[in-house]
Amino acid sequence: MKIKRGIPVSAGVAIGQAVVLDTEDYRIATHHIEPNQVETEVQRLRTALAAAAREARETQENIAAKVGQQIGDILGAHAQLLESAPLARDAEQLIRQQLLASESAFSRIIARYTRALSGLGPNNPFASRSADLLDIEKRVLAQLLGQRREELRQHPGPLVVLAHDLTPSETAGLDPHHVHAFVTEAGAKTSHTAIMAGALEIPAIVGLGPFLDEVNEGSTVIVDGHDGVLILDPDDETLERYEQARDSFGVIEKRWSELRGLPAETRDGQRIALLGNIEFPSEAAHCVDRGAEGVGLYRTEFLYVGKKVDPSEEDHLEAYLMVVQALPPGQPVVIRTLDLGADKFSLPSWNVQPERNPFLGVRSIRLCLQNLALFKTQLRAILRASAFGDVRLMFPMIGTLMELRQCKLILNDVREELQEEGKDYNPKLPIGTMIEVPSAALIADQLAREVDFFSIGTNDLVQYTLAADRTNEHVAGLYSPADPAVLKLIQQVIAAAQRHDIQVNICGEMSGDPIFTLLLLGMGLRQLSLTPVNIPEIKTIIRAVTLADAARVADEALRLDTARDVMNYLRDQTRRLVPAVVD
């Protein structure tokens, strides 16, 4: 038995037969041609590109029908690239100048593009888009060489797919009824492959590092998508334990579904608002299905990623109204303005230069303040959407009071423009700020005088407070929401919100982790925003405890000295008070 750990990107437990997908489907040796073959090879390439683009469009339609249009648009971006002039031009140039066969020329161009992405630096999420290029390469080479990867349907299920990496279309094409989980050596939490896994709701782990040479094809493997654990060739005792966990989880999920219409209310009558975090409009349906009371974090980055030009005001408005209209009337939708930077994605119009340390550079609200046309377009759409429901606006990565005031001044300018144009909007649109850098937590009292609500983004708050990148395996052990320094900042923000009588929410991964629920309630939080799939579990804990229980747990946890002590204590207390969830 061997145990491997990676980055969990989709929760759940799966047990199945290992199927290893070889990433080296096509081994392309340099193949030269004669001068009189050039035009034939160019035509072969053009035909293959056109066929691969059609295939990508068909896959886009199928995926959009399965998990939503925005997920399908990722494949649409692949089709756009396959149809783009630069890709064909560069490959044709190699064919003509170096007398290369189509497959050799195309593979070299993809390798060149991939090297260019890698050269942007390890912290640049463009590097994670290498999987998209690999996807495109495989589509074209399949057309040129007539080779296809073995169909998974030929294997008896249930299957667990193990691979160095999966392209987005390969992930989207997995049948959840047959493939119960997947694990990859490469990958990141923000990759398109990870997004696909969440949309399909199958357990998945990425970023394990090399392990495929240790796998016996067809052997039994266990995937724990909660903790990011892969177990190869489990012994009988481990297998039995995880079978019970999987079966229990199925029973618990059924019980959780019965909670959908019940309030998230403690045993002593305190109502807790549970809202959903969403990446795409189609996920609003997940919030409704899981019993959320609205959307507490609507990430809007999908409007920019994979596009060649900035989204228009109408693009924004359409995406926002899709969510407003999908929710029951009166439920809030908190829209976060653009939270990207050159380290994640950029368009030519943004005019952002490469940075040595993009995590401390022009990103998020800083990018918006330097690109006012882009910022105002989004603000106009959010304001216009507010005429149709309980829409709320939230600014990310505010670090100083001056930044927040600049944002509010620009918002006022946009309000005046809309008023002059006779366009409807809510003049009392609630405005909030995320608290995700230590400076914002430290000036929470000043910020609270300027906004209607706070939303604590624990993912970045932990990272910036502890100076530890959670995706860096060498320092990931330092990254912990349970660290006393982080808890003191959270406590300070909650206290400031209470003093100024404004709402305070928490929207990072900490809010959806059952180990922290008692602590957060005990610290005074009465609103949590989390991934919809986690809502029933958190609701179960809330309905099983009293505020007195939570306050006692928080008081003791805040006295402890280390993150490990805090985690052990919280785990023990949650197990004692709500054993069905932890065990």
N, C-alpha and C positions, 0 to 999 in steps of 0.2 A: 504493500500500500504506500502510495506517495501523495503528499499534500502540497498543492501549489496555491499561491495567493496572488490576486491581481486586483483590478479596479472594477467594482460592481457597477454595472450600468442599467440593469433591469432585475428586479427582485423576484424571488421564488426559488423553489427547490425542484430539481429534475434529476432523474436517474435513467440512464439509457446506454445504448450501445455506441461506442466511440466510432466515429467516421472521420478520418483525417483527410482534409482536402489539401492537396498539394498545390502550393502557390505557383510552382514552376510548370504551369500547363504547357507553355510554349517556349521551347529552347531555340532561339533564333541565331544561327550562325551567320556570319557575314557571307552574303551570297551576291556575287557580282554578275552583271548581265552584259550582253553585247550591245554596242551602240544602236543596232537596228531593232533592239527590243525595248528601247526606252518608252516609246509611245504606248506600246502594249502594257507595260508595267504601270505607267501613269493612269491609263484607263482602268486597269485592275484596281488600283488604289481608289480612284474616284468611285467606282462601283461599290467597293467594300465600305467606304465611308458613308455613302448614301444608304446602303442596306443596314449598316450598324445604327445610323441615325433613326431609320424607320423602326428598327427593333427597340431602340431606347424609347421612342414615342409610344409604341404599343405597351411596353413595360410601364411607362409613366401612367397610362390610362388604367391599367390593371391595378397598379399600386394605389392610385388615387381613389379608385373604387373601394379598395380594401381598407386603407388606413387614413385617407384624407388627401385633399388636393395639394396641401403644402408639402407633404412628404413626397408625393408624386413629382412635385416640381423639381426636386433634387435630380431626378432622372431626366426631367426636361432640360435642365442645365447641361447634362451630358450630351443630349441631342444637339443643343445649340453649339457646343464646342465642336462636335463632329461635323456640323454644317458650316463651321466658321472658316473663312478664307485663310487665316494665318496657319492653321494646322495643316491643311491640304497643301498650301504653298510651300511651307518649310519641308514637308516630306517629298513633294515633287522636285524641289530644288536638289535634294540629296540624290534622288533617282537620276536626274539629268547630269549633275556635276560629278558624282562619284560612281555612276553606273551601278547603283545598288538595286536589288530586287525590292518590290513593294514592302514586303514584310520586314526586311532588314532596315530599310529607310524609316518606316513608321516606328519601329521599336527604338531606333536611335533618337528620333525626335521626342518620343515620350520620355526616354531616359534623360534627355536634355532638359525638358520641362521639369521633371522630378528633381534633378540636381538644382535647378533654379529655386524651387520651393525650399529645398533643404538648406540652401545658402542663406535663407532669410533668418535663420537662427532657431534654436530648439524651442524657444518660447512662443514662436509664431505659429498660431493654429493653421496657417496656410499649409504647414508641413503635414498636417493631418489630412489634407486634401489629396495627398499622394494616392490614397486608395481610390479616389475618383478617377485619377489618371490611369491607374491600373485597370479599373473597370472599362474605361474607354479602349485601352490597348487590347484587352481580351476580346472585346466585341469585334474590333476590326480584324484581329488576327484570326478569329473564328471564321470570319467571312473569307479571308484570304487563303487560309489553310484547310478549312473544312473540318477543324477539330472542335470537339465539344467535351466539356467536363462530364463525367459520369453522372447520370441522373440519380438524385438521392432517393427517388421513388423506388429504385431497384433494390434498396436495402429494406429489410423488415424493420419496423419501428418498435418502440420509440428510439429516436436517434439523438445523440449529442454531437454536434458538428464542432470539430477542432481544426483550427487553421492558423497559419501565420497571421493572416489578415483576411477579412472579407470585404469585398467591394459593397457599396451601398445597394446596388441592384441585386447582388447575390443574397444579401441579408433580407431585402424586401421580398425576394422570391421564396423565402423559406416558408414551408407550410407548418404552422404551429401545431396542427393535429398529428404531424409526422415527426417533425424536428422539435424536440421539447426544450432545447437550450443550445447555446453556442459559446465557445471560448476561443479567444485569439491571443497570440503572442504579442502582437502589436496593437495599436489603437489608443484612443484617448476618450475621456468622458464626453467631450464636446464634438466628437467626430460624427459624420453622417451615419456611420454604421451603428453607433451607440443610439442615435436618435431613432433609427429604424427599429432597434430592439425594443425600445420603450413603447413605440407605437404598436408593435406586434404583441407586447405584453408577454414575452417569453424570457426566462432567466438568461442572463448573459454576463460574461466577465471579459474584460479586455486588458491588454497591457501586462500579461503574465511574464513576458520574456520567453526565451527559448525553452520549450518543453516537449515539442512534438516528437523528438527522437526517443523519448521515454515512453511513448504511447504504443500499446499493442492494438492494432486495428481490430475492432469487434469486441474489445474488452469492455467491462462495465465501468462506467465513470459516474461520479456524482457532481452536480453543479449546485452550489449554494450561492444564489444571486443576491442574498441579503448581505453576506459578509465577504463576498469575492473569493470564495474557496472552491478549488477544483480538487477532487479526490480521484486518483487513478487506482484501479484495481482494489477497491475497498475490501477490508476483511469482513467476515460475516457480521460481527458485532456492529461495525460502523454502518454497513449496509442496512441492517435492521433498524438502527436508530434513525437513519435518514428516510427510510421508507415510512416509518411512523411519523416523522416530521412532515413529509410530503402529504401523507394521508390526513394528518391532523390539520395541516394547512388548508386542505380542501374542505374539511368539515367546518373549520373556522371561517373560511371565505363564505360558505353558505350561510353561516350564522351572521356574519357581517352584513350580508346582503339584506338580512331582515332588519338591520339597524337603519337602513337608508332613510326611512321616514321618521325616525326618532331623533330628538334633539341631542346635541353633545352637551349634556348637563351632568354636573357632578351629583353625587348622592345627596348633598345638602342644598341642591337647587341652584347652583351657579351655572348660568348658561355660557358656553364657550363657543365662539364663532369659528368654524372650520371652513376655510376657503381653499380654492385650488390654484396651483401654479400651472400655467400652460405655456407651451412653446408655439403652438399653431392654433388657428381658429377651430379646427376640427376637434381639438381636445376639450372644447367646452362641453361636448356631449359626455365625456368621461366625468366631468365635474358633476353634471346632473345625475348620471348613473350612480355615482358614489355618494350622493347626498351632500355635496358641498353647498354652502350658502352663498356662493358667488365666486368670483375670481379675484384672488388677492395679489397675483403677480402675472401679468400678461407680458411676456417677453416679446419684443417686436423685431428682433434681429433677423428673423426669417425673411422679412421684407427686403433686406439688402443682400443677403448671402445668395450667391449664384446668379445675381443680376449683373447686367452690363452697364446699366444706368440707374441713377437714384429713383426710387419709387415715387410716383406722383401723389398728390394730395388725395386723388380719388382712389388710388391703390390702398393707401392707408385707411381711408374712411370705410371702404368696402370690408377690409379685414377686421376693423373694429366693430362694425355693425353686425357682422356674422356672429360674433361672440355675444354681443348685447341681445340679439334676437334669439340666440340659442338657449339663453338662461331664462328661468321664470321671471316674470315682471318684478321689478324692484330690487333684484339682486345686484350687488355692486360689481363693477369691473375696473380693477386698478391697472391702468396702462403705464408701463415703464417706458420712458423715452429711450432712444437708442443707447445701447450699452456695449458698443464695439470700439475697437481701435485698430491701428495698423497691425498690431500683433495678432488680431483675429481675422479681420477682413477689411479691405478698403477698395474704393472705387476711384478712378482717376480724378473725379471732381472734388474729392476730399483733400487733395494736395497735401498728404501726410508724408513726411520724410522718414526713412528708416531710423530707428532709435536703438541705442545700445541697451536700454532697459525699458522696454515698452510697458511693463507693469507699473512703472512710475512715470510714464510719459503722457502723450496726447491720446487719451482714450475716454470713452464714455462721455460725461457731461463736458469735459474739456474739449473733446473733438467737436461737439455740438456748438459750443461757444465760439469756436474758431471757424465754423461753417454755418453761418446764420441762415442762409437760404434753406439748407437741409433741415435745420432745427425748426425753422418757422413752418415749413411744410408739414412736419409731423404735429406740431402744436395746433395748427389750423384744423387738421383732421380730428385730433382728439377733442378739441372744443366743439366741432360740428357734431361729432358722435355723442357728445354729452346732452344734446337736445333730444336724444332718443332713449335715454335710460340713465341709470345711476353710474355714470362714468366718472372715474377719479384719475388724477394725473400724478405721476410719481417721478421725481428726478433721481437718477442713480449717481453714486460715487461723489456726492457733495462732500468736500473736505473743508471748506471755509464758509463763513457767513456771507462773504462777498460773492462767491459763486452762486449761492442760493438767491441772493438779491438780484444778480444779473439775470438769472433765469426768470424770475418773477417780472422784471422789467420787460423782457422780451415777450413774455406771455401777455402782459398788458398791451403791448404794441399790437400783437396779433388779435387780441380782443377788439381793439379799436378798428382794425382793418375789417374784421368780420361784421362789426356793427355798421360801418359805413357801407358795406356791400349788402346789407340787409339779410345776412345769413344767421340762422338761429343757433344758439348755444346756451348752455347753462351759465348765467353770470355768477353763480355761486359754486362753480366747479371746485370740489375739494382738491387741495394741493398737498402732496406729501413729499418727503425725502427719505431716501434709503440711508441707513446708518451702516456703513460697511468699511469705513476707514477709522482708525483710532481717533484722529483729530475731530471727526464729527461726533463721536461718542463723548469726547471731552468737552465739547461746547454744546451739548444737547440742550441745555437750558436756553441758550441764545437761539438755537434753531427752532425750538418748540414755540417761540413767540411768533415765528414767521410762517408756520405751516399748520395744517389741520390734522396731520397724522405722521407717525414714523413707521417705517418698516425696516426691521433689523436684518440685514443680509449677512448671515453668519459665515457663509462660505468665504467671502473676501475678508470679513472682519477678522476671522481666525488667521487667515493667511497673512494679512498685513500686520496684525498684532504680534504674531510669533515669528515673522520673517521666514516662513516655511511654505514652500510650494508643495501642495498636496500631491501634485502629479510627478514630483521628483522623488524617486524611490530612496534616494540617499538621505533625505530630510523628512520624508513623509511621516516618520514616527513622531516628529515634533508637532505635527499638525493635529490638534485636538480641540474640539469645541468645549471640552471639559476642563481645559486649562484654567486655573484660578484667575489669571490675568484677563482672559476672555470673559469669564463669568462676572468679574468686577465691572467691566465695561458695559456688559448687557444690563446688569443691575442698575448702573448709573443712568443708562438711557431710559429704562422703565420708570425710574424714580422721577426723572425730568418730565416725562410725558404725563405722569400722574399729577405732578405739581402744577402743570399748565393745562390740565384737563383736556388733553388731546388723545386720540387713539394711538395705540402702539401694537404693531404686529411683528411677527418674525417669519421670514419667508425663505431662509436657507434650509439646507438639508437637515439641520438640527431639528427643525420643526416637525419633520416626518419620521424621526427616529424615536421609537417608543421608549428607549432608555431615558430620554430627556424630558418626556411629557410631564412627569411629576415635578421635576425641577422647574420647568418653565411656568407651570401653573403656580407653584409656590413662590416664584419670584414676582408674580403679579400679572403675568400675561393672561389676557382674556380673549385673544384672537390669534390663531395660527393659520399660516398659509403653506400648503404642502402639495406634493405630487398627488393627484386624485386617487391613485391606487392605494395610497397609504391612509386615506381618510378613515375607513372603517376600523382599522386597527387602533388608531389614535382615539377615535370615538369610544371604542370599547374600554380603553384605559380611563378616559374621563368619566364615563358612566359608572365605573367601579370604585371610585375613590371620592373622598371629601376634600374640601379646601384645607381643612385642618391637617389631613394626611400630607397634602402637597407642601404646606407651609413648614411642617416639621422636617420633611425630607430636604427642602431647600435650605433651611437654616443650618442643618448639619453639613450638607454638601459644601456650602460656602465657607465653612470653617476648615475644610481639608486643604492639605498643602500641595498636592500634586494631581495632575490629570488622571493618573492611574488610580489613585485613591478615590477620586470622585466617581470615576466610571465603575469601579468595583462596588462602591456604596450604592449608586443608583441602580445598578443591575440587581443587587441583593434586595433592595427595597421594592423595586418593581415586581420582582419574582414573588415576593412575600404578599404584596397587595393585589397583584393581577397575574397569578401564575400561568394562566392559560395563554397569555401573550408571550412571555419570555421563554417558557418551556416549550 
